[in-house]
Amino acid sequence: MKWFSFSAIWKEISKIRWPKKGDLVTNSIQVIIFTGFFVLFFALCLAVISAILNALGVL
């Protein structure tokens, strides 16, 4: 297992492109906004479905 040696592992680790601080902040903000959008979307869907079921007398 030639690939399972310290030199091969170190060679693969050196190929990793670690994100810069600016990229990390930008990506984190995008994830938070995206998650917030879906929270609002599903809350709105729940409210609409609940209103429809209340109008029908199911709830």
Buried (B, 14 or more C-beta within 10 A) or exposed (E): EEEEEEEEEEEEEEEEEEEEEEEEEEEEEEEEEEEEEEEEEEEEEEEEEEEEEEEEEEE
